[in-house]
Amino acid sequence: MNRSVFDDPITLEVVWGRLVTLADEMQTVLRRTAFSTVVSTGNDLGCEIMDARAWSVAHAVTSNPTFNLTLPHLTAALLETFPAETLSEGDVLFTNDPWIGAGHLPDVAVVTPFFKHGRVVGFAGSIAHVSDIGGLLNQSEARSVYEEGVYFPPLKLYDAGVRNEAVFSTLRGSVRTPELVIGDLNAIVTANSVAAAHTVDLLDEYGLDDLQQLSDAVQSRAEKAMRATIESIPDGTYPFELTFDELDGELTLGVELVVSGSDLLVDYVRVPPQHPHGGINSTLTFTTARTTYALNCLLTPQIPSNQGLFRPVRVQAPEGSVLNPVHPASVNDRTKVGWHVIPLVQGALAGVLPERIPAAGGFKSSLRLIGTGAHDVPVSSLAFAGGGLGAGHGGDGVDAICYPTSSSNIPVEIYETTTGARIERKELAPGTAGAGRFRGGHGQLVTLRPPRAANGLTLAAGCHQQSHPPFGLAGGLAARPTEARVDGIAVPVAETSARLGALPFDAGAPTVILRTAGGGGHGSPVDRPVEAVLRDVRDELLSVAEALDVYGVTVDLEALTATRGA
């Protein structure tokens, strides 16, 4: 096969589709062989196939976009330590360095080279969030990354097929759930090896020496599509600012999107200095990945992300800031700041691309039980609780989705089985959606009661948007904010931002209630169709009083009728 064959879009689609399927298979193997719920059920992972230059070619469709967008940069950094020409069959590379990887230590990365005719022709890479990486329980106290867990620089996990026992011994002695962590690490290695072998089979089937021809064809088309979309935006500077609540108080971020022809600069111009503790700093790799993910969704949603798609885009943030901290800043809770770049980008483009931009969405929250459970068994299990997606120009937001990630809501049965806790309620939270012609998605309400003998367990509640809820657009209203309560008493923002503060369990086994934020509304509420208001009232997602107060609609539940203005 020669290069001209890939000029045929049908052939390109078939071969590229086959490679995407192999990345999907890699993710399936990883999920089905992983030990922890956060990977196997929560889908907090990313799987990518790259060419010999460490350029992205295909990724698993439902894997974490941050991980997909990080893996090419990470692999290139690994190759600076281990050049491709020095690698051999059976080598497996490994790191959890937040400055070259996904932004915090629990996201471990494994990259496996594959070979033809004795040379590297590509890489299979995966990142997964392991259940524990050591470090302080109360992450708000961490003053540097060294206090957040065990830190592995770029190294070989396997050297010519021989396992690096020092890594596995270090994990056994440094993390609270070594069986889960090592089990997940073995699952990643297995998934990568399957993808590597099957990709070489695909190359053989089509008579290709490497992935470069396919990679060039895919990336050139993706770059062309992104440049065409950017060129459709008038040249200019589009600013936006966003204030949110995290840890020690409010933070404000400001961005300027600068469009010049087919090039786009995302310049974070108003950014606080890196925070001295608490892990809310977002490394530039994480900031960049979140930014480019938002642009992919808004500008080229029909094209799976790859290296070419982002050649027209440049992202910058001041060095030493919360969006580009210098080593060894604490970074474990980097989503507290890093996730907010997505509504920032949305807000900046809302005026110039009103039909493409949704209102802000409610971020997912988490409940993590960690410690020693029944029969002295180590426990570290995460339950994700999605918020509501912001409404768009032509439709309501999606309910209870783990935005802005591709993680999954953890089924109640699995969480209860792995922790001994009881989830008494898990349902859509009425009244959380931002009102508008199109309303936002609803958040969810989770009521948790810990195991009766909970002295050895601590609950980490990871919450966002408690004081500054997701905003609406085009006259749409903001959503209802996130709220956490313990035995009916609201937990202060600073304590849920700290993830572990004020929530240790004792013999009293308090009830914990988490209500996640909904999504913002789009368009004026008075323009919402009466039938849609009636449907929400009938479904008990909106009260009769709210229908009248917010939408101006009078609902008669007995007759199942609704009228506006009466």
Secondary structure, DSSP 8 states (H G I E B T S, - for coil): --GGGGGSHHHHHHHHHHHHHHHHHHHHHHHHH--SHHHHTT--EEEEEEETTS-EEEE-TTS-HHHHHHHHHHHHHHHHHS-GGG--TT-EEEE--TTTSSSSTTEEEEEEEEEETTEEEEEEEEEEE-S---S-SSGGG--SGGGSS----SEEEEETTEE-HHHHHHHHHH-S-HHHHHHHHHHHHHHHHHHHHHHHHHHHHTT-SSSHHHHHHHHHHHHHHHHHHHHTS-SEEEEEEEEEEETTEEEEEEEEEEEETTEEEEEEEE--B--SSTT----HHHHHHHHHHHHHHHH-TTS---GGGGTTEEEE--TTBTTB--TT---TTTHHHHTTHHHHHHHHHHTT-TTT--------EEEEEEEE-GGG-EEEEEEEE-B-----SSS---SSB-TTS------HHHHHHHH--EEEEEEE-TT-S--SSB-----EEEEEE--SS-TTEEEEEE---SSS----BTT-------EEEETTEE--HHHHHTSSTT-B--TT---EEEE------BS-GGGS-HHHHHHHHHTTSS-HHHHHHHH-EEEETTTTEEEE--
